[in-house]
């Protein structure tokens, strides 16, 4: 029988405060449960870790080690942490050489709120998928997935939705039913914008209230319905109509831009596209690739422009690709079909440099000829590392770790069809849909 280790948290500052006010009181304390979710042997199988290291992660990202305990162990004192500090707790299980074998991170919290309470941290083997604790009781087909309020995974398929709480590490007891079937979705805090061909509705996840909204001037919601939402670090986003599924009438140049304050405007690509992929590149803006055989292979729309500028790449009619930024100028493109690089099969992974000014050519990734996914999504999960997830020719969900120099498949824990990728606020990325389980990958 697997036993989950328990780790005791004690705030020295809180203890002093309590002992000063009431001499016989005990110091406030809480319990941190380390859970491995659906992978019950993660802490015990070879290679087995020899120690647990706990770091506090400040809001600015700086890390401070607060505890190191040899394994096996059932309890540890996390030492002196101010109850007014705000940050996350990162738990790493290491081998004798210091290599991290398992890791997990909590959401940010004011440490004083842990007094006399309990929280859990999900840890998993690095470089592989792991199932989150407490599986939802339902599976939605090919959902649209996002993160609400930095805490909840929210997914929608048609008018059905799901919510998973990353603080409690459990699905919520109920999820709202949408007033319109979601073709596109954007999330601001706890507000969800749902778009279909005929209009758009906002949903407040805290109250359940809904409100239909009018389209900004210069377009209508049907111009972008079915397009993916691409988020920028400042909280703004773009719903890119050109990323929707390619068919005879789906090509569009329209982009719905929503700034960090929630103000929406329609802007445009330089040319209509369909089935393209898109990513945000800091310092450049929205980069869109593929989806047209007649115009530049890529274009960029900066944060203030109303029309995108073509980049000097040859046309590439690839459809269904995934894209994610590796850094401030390189974007990795993987998956999809119909590329001029390999028009008779799935498209090869390649890297484009958006800073290139003339005669630009995608650089093929080495290590494999292609990522055999007919429809792909990509998320950056490490330095020069993308996780690419999508459906193969048989509709089965598969995942690949892609770098400029290596491509390899990462096995999912459960078979699924129509699984969708979401970048996680606690690090890594997760696959949602097509099976009840949610699986997370950490690099």
C-alpha positions in Angstrom: 0.0 0.0 0.0 1.4 3.4 -1.0 1.7 5.9 1.8 1.9 9.6 1.0 4.6 11.4 3.1 3.4 14.3 5.2 5.5 17.4 5.9 4.9 19.7 8.9 5.0 23.5 8.3 5.7 25.8 11.2 6.0 29.6 11.1 8.4 30.9 13.7 7.0 34.4 13.3 3.4 33.2 14.0 4.7 31.2 17.0 6.2 34.3 18.6 3.0 36.3 18.0 0.8 33.6 19.6 3.1 33.1 22.6 3.3 36.8 23.3 -0.5 37.2 23.3 -1.5 34.0 25.1 1.2 32.3 27.0 -0.2 28.8 26.9 -1.1 28.8 23.2 0.5 26.6 20.7 2.2 28.0 17.6 0.0 27.9 14.5 0.9 25.0 12.2 -0.3 23.4 9.1 0.3 20.2 7.1 1.6 20.0 3.6 0.7 16.8 1.9 3.1 15.6 -0.9 1.0 13.7 -3.4 2.0 11.8 -6.6 -1.6 11.7 -7.9 -2.2 8.7 -10.1 1.4 7.6 -10.1 1.6 5.7 -6.8 5.1 4.4 -7.3 6.7 7.7 -8.4 8.7 8.2 -5.2 9.7 4.6 -4.8 10.6 3.2 -8.3 14.1 3.2 -9.6 16.0 5.4 -9.7 14.7 6.3 -6.3 15.3 9.7 -4.7 17.4 10.0 -1.5 16.3 13.5 -0.3 13.5 16.0 -0.5 14.3 19.7 -1.0 11.7 22.4 -0.3 12.2 25.9 -1.7 10.1 29.0 -1.3 9.6 30.8 -4.6 9.0 34.6 -4.3 6.7 36.5 -6.6 9.7 37.8 -8.5 10.8 34.2 -9.1 13.8 34.0 -6.8 14.1 30.7 -4.9 15.3 30.1 -1.3 15.9 26.6 0.1 14.1 26.3 3.4 14.3 22.5 4.1 16.3 19.4 3.0 15.4 16.0 4.5 16.9 12.6 3.8 14.5 9.9 2.6 12.8 7.8 3.8 10.9 10.3 6.0 7.4 11.0 7.1 7.6 14.5 8.5 9.9 17.6 8.4 9.9 21.1 9.8 10.1 23.7 7.1 11.8 26.2 9.5 11.5 30.0 9.7 9.2 31.5 7.1 7.5 34.8 7.7 3.7 34.5 7.8 3.4 37.7 5.7 5.6 36.5 2.9 3.8 35.6 -0.4 5.1 32.9 -2.7 5.0 29.3 -3.8 6.5 26.1 -2.4 8.5 24.0 -4.7 9.3 20.4 -3.7 12.1 18.5 -5.4 13.1 14.9 -4.9 16.8 14.4 -5.8 19.2 11.6 -6.2 22.7 11.3 -4.6 24.2 13.5 -7.3 21.6 16.3 -6.8 19.7 15.5 -10.0 16.0 16.3 -9.7 14.0 13.2 -10.3 10.6 14.5 -9.2 9.3 18.0 -8.7 6.1 20.0 -8.1 5.1 23.5 -7.2 2.2 25.0 -5.3 0.3 28.1 -6.4 1.4 31.3 -4.7 0.0 31.8 -1.2 0.5 34.1 1.8 2.4 31.7 4.1 0.5 32.8 7.2 -2.7 31.4 5.7 -1.3 27.9 6.1 -1.5 28.3 9.9 -3.7 25.5 11.3 -4.7 24.4 7.8 -3.6 21.9 5.1 -2.5 22.2 1.5 -1.2 19.7 -1.0 1.7 19.8 -3.5 1.6 17.5 -6.5 5.0 16.1 -7.4 5.9 14.0 -10.5 8.7 12.4 -12.4 10.5 14.8 -14.6 10.4 14.3 -18.4 7.2 12.2 -18.3 3.4 12.6 -17.9 1.7 12.1 -14.6 -2.0 12.0 -13.7 -3.3 14.7 -11.4 -5.0 13.7 -8.2 -8.8 13.1 -8.0 -9.8 12.4 -11.6 -12.9 14.3 -12.9 -15.8 12.0 -13.4 -16.4 13.1 -17.0 -14.5 13.4 -20.3 -15.2 16.1 -22.8 -14.3 15.7 -26.5 -11.8 18.1 -28.1 -12.3 20.8 -25.5 -11.1 24.4 -25.6 -8.9 24.8 -22.5 -7.6 27.8 -20.5 -6.5 28.9 -17.0 -9.0 30.9 -14.9 -7.8 33.3 -12.2 -4.4 31.6 -12.2 -5.9 28.7 -10.2 -8.5 26.7 -12.2 -8.2 24.6 -15.4 -11.4 25.5 -17.3 -12.4 23.6 -20.3 -15.4 23.7 -22.6 -16.8 21.5 -25.4 -20.0 22.7 -26.9 -22.0 24.1 -24.0 -20.5 21.6 -21.4 -17.6 22.7 -19.2 -15.2 21.4 -16.6 -13.3 23.0 -13.7 -10.3 21.7 -11.8 -8.9 23.5 -8.8 -5.1 23.5 -8.8 -5.0 24.6 -5.1 -7.2 21.9 -3.8 -6.0 19.5 -6.5 -9.5 18.3 -7.2 -12.3 19.0 -9.7 -15.1 21.3 -8.5 -18.4 19.7 -7.6 -20.2 21.6 -10.4 -19.4 23.4 -13.6 -21.5 25.9 -15.5 -23.4 25.2 -18.7 -22.7 27.7 -21.4 -25.5 29.7 -23.1 -23.8 29.2 -26.5 -21.6 26.5 -27.8 -17.9 27.5 -27.6 -16.0 27.8 -30.8 -13.4 30.1 -29.3 -12.8 31.1 -25.7 -10.7 33.7 -23.8 -10.3 34.0 -20.1 -9.6 37.2 -18.0 -9.3 36.4 -14.3 -12.7 34.7 -13.5 -14.4 36.0 -16.6 -14.8 33.7 -19.6 -15.5 35.1 -23.1 -17.3 32.5 -25.3 -17.6 33.1 -29.0 -19.6 31.3 -31.7 -20.5 32.2 -35.3 -23.4 34.4 -34.3 -22.0 36.3 -31.3 -20.2 36.4 -27.9 -21.2 36.0 -24.3 -19.2 36.6 -21.1 -19.5 34.3 -18.1 -18.6 35.3 -14.6 -17.3 32.1 -12.9 -17.8 33.5 -9.4 -21.5 34.4 -9.8 -22.6 32.4 -12.8 -24.0 35.6 -14.5 -23.8 35.9 -18.2 -24.0 38.9 -20.6 -24.1 39.0 -24.4 -21.7 41.6 -25.8 -21.6 43.6 -29.1 -18.8 43.1 -31.6 -16.3 46.0 -31.9 -16.5 48.0 -35.1 -14.6 46.6 -38.1 -15.7 43.0 -37.9 -18.0 40.5 -36.3 -17.4 37.5 -34.0 -18.0 35.1 -36.8 -14.8 36.3 -38.4 -12.7 34.8 -35.6 -15.0 32.0 -34.3 -13.0 28.8 -34.1 -9.7 30.6 -33.8 -7.2 30.0 -30.9 -6.5 32.5 -28.2 -2.9 33.5 -27.9 -1.9 35.1 -24.6 0.8 37.8 -24.0 2.7 38.2 -20.7 1.0 41.5 -19.9 -2.4 39.9 -19.8 -3.6 40.9 -23.3 -4.5 38.3 -25.9 -5.5 37.8 -29.5 -8.1 35.4 -30.9 -6.7 34.5 -34.3 -9.3 33.6 -36.9 -6.6 32.3 -39.2 -5.9 29.4 -36.8 -9.3 27.8 -37.2 -9.8 24.6 -39.1 -9.2 24.9 -42.8 -12.1 24.5 -45.2 -13.4 26.2 -48.3 -14.8 29.3 -46.4 -12.7 29.5 -43.3 -9.8 31.7 -44.5 -9.7 35.1 -42.7 -7.4 37.9 -41.9 -9.3 39.0 -38.8 -7.8 39.1 -35.3 -9.8 40.1 -32.2 -7.3 41.9 -29.9 -8.2 42.3 -26.3 -5.9 44.4 -24.2 -5.1 43.9 -20.5 -8.0 46.2 -19.5 -10.5 44.1 -21.5 -10.9 46.6 -24.4 -11.5 44.7 -27.6 -10.7 45.8 -31.1 -10.5 44.1 -34.5 -7.1 44.2 -36.3 -5.9 42.3 -39.4 -3.3 40.0 -40.8 -1.7 41.0 -44.1 -3.5 38.1 -45.8 -6.3 35.7 -45.2 -5.2 32.3 -43.8 -6.8 29.1 -42.6 -5.4 26.3 -40.5 -2.4 28.4 -39.5 -0.6 28.3 -36.2 0.3 31.3 -33.9 2.5 32.2 -31.0 3.3 35.3 -29.0 7.0 36.4 -29.2 8.0 38.9 -26.6 9.5 42.0 -28.2 7.9 41.3 -31.5 4.2 40.4 -31.0 1.8 37.9 -32.5 3.5 35.6 -35.0 1.3 33.6 -37.4 2.7 30.9 -39.6 1.3 28.8 -42.5 -2.2 28.5 -43.7 -1.6 30.0 -47.2 0.1 28.9 -50.4 0.2 32.3 -52.0 1.7 34.7 -49.5 4.7 34.9 -47.1 5.0 31.9 -44.8 4.9 34.1 -41.7 3.8 37.5 -40.5 4.0 39.5 -37.3 1.4 41.8 -35.7 3.0 44.0 -32.9 1.0 45.1 -29.9 0.1 48.5 -31.4 -0.2 47.8 -35.1 -3.6 47.5 -36.8 -2.3 45.4 -39.7 0.4 42.7 -39.6 3.7 42.8 -41.5 4.8 39.9 -43.7 8.1 38.2 -42.8 10.5 37.2 -45.5 9.8 33.5 -45.4 8.5 31.5 -48.5 4.9 30.5 -48.6 4.0 27.4 -46.6 0.4 26.0 -46.9 0.8 23.8 -43.8 -2.4 23.4 -41.8 -3.0 22.2 -38.3 0.5 23.1 -37.0 1.4 24.0 -33.5 3.7 27.0 -32.6 5.5 28.3 -29.5 8.2 30.8 -28.9 11.6 29.4 -27.7 12.9 32.8 -26.8 12.6 36.4 -28.0 13.2 35.7 -31.6 12.8 31.9 -32.4 9.5 30.1 -32.9 9.3 26.3 -33.2 6.7 25.0 -35.7 5.7 21.3 -35.5 2.9 19.0 -36.7 0.3 19.6 -39.3 0.0 18.5 -42.9 0.5 19.9 -46.4 3.8 21.8 -45.8 5.9 22.6 -48.9 8.7 21.0 -46.9 6.9 17.6 -47.1 3.6 17.9 -48.9 2.8 14.1 -49.0 3.0 13.4 -45.3 3.1 15.1 -41.9 5.1 18.2 -41.7 8.6 18.3 -40.2 9.5 20.3 -37.1 11.4 23.5 -37.9 12.5 26.8 -36.3 11.8 30.2 -37.7 13.7 33.4 -36.6 11.3 36.3 -36.6 14.3 38.7 -36.5 15.4 37.6 -39.9 15.0 40.5 -42.4 15.6 38.9 -45.9 15.8 35.5 -47.7 14.6 33.7 -44.6 14.3 29.9 -44.5 13.0 27.7 -41.7 15.7 25.6 -40.0 14.7 22.0 -39.8 14.8 20.3 -36.4 17.1 17.3 -36.4 16.5 13.9 -34.8 13.3 12.9 -36.7 11.7 13.6 -40.0 8.4 14.7 -38.7 5.9 15.1 -35.9 3.0 12.9 -37.2 0.1 15.0 -35.9 -2.7 16.1 -38.1 -3.7 18.8 -35.6 -1.1 20.1 -33.1 -0.7 22.5 -30.2 2.6 23.5 -28.7 3.8 24.9 -25.3 7.3 25.9 -24.2 8.2 23.7 -21.2 11.9 24.4 -20.7 14.9 26.1 -22.2 14.7 25.3 -26.0 12.1 22.6 -25.3 8.5 22.5 -26.6 5.8 20.0 -25.8 3.7 19.3 -28.9 0.4 17.5 -28.4 -2.3 16.6 -31.0 -4.2 14.0 -32.9 -2.6 11.5 -35.3 -4.2 10.3 -38.5 -6.4 7.9 -36.5 -7.6 10.6 -34.2 -5.5 9.3 -31.2 -3.8 11.9 -29.0 0.0 11.7 -28.9 2.7 13.9 -27.4 6.2 14.8 -28.5 9.2 16.6 -26.9 10.6 18.8 -29.6 13.9 20.8 -29.5 15.9 22.2 -32.4 18.1 19.2 -32.2 15.9 16.3 -30.9 12.4 15.0 -31.3 11.0 12.1 -29.3 7.6 10.8 -28.4 6.5 11.0 -24.7 4.0 8.3 -23.7 0.7 9.4 -22.3 -0.5 7.5 -19.2 -4.0 6.8 -20.6 -5.2 6.5 -24.2 -7.3 9.4 -25.4 -8.7 11.0 -28.5 -9.1 14.8 -28.9 -6.9 15.7 -25.9 -6.0 19.4 -25.8 -2.9 21.2 -24.4 -2.8 23.9 -21.7 0.2 25.7 -20.2 0.1 25.3 -16.4 0.6 28.2 -13.9 2.7 25.9 -11.7 5.1 24.9 -14.5 4.9 22.5 -17.4 1.8 21.8 -19.4 -1.2 19.5 -19.2 -3.4 17.4 -21.5 -7.2 17.7 -20.9 -10.1 16.0 -22.7 -10.7 12.7 -24.5 -10.4 10.9 -21.2 -11.4 11.7 -17.6 -7.8 12.0 -16.3 -5.8 15.2 -16.6 -2.1 14.5 -17.3 0.7 17.0 -16.6 4.2 17.1 -18.1 7.2 18.7 -16.4 10.6 19.1 -18.0 
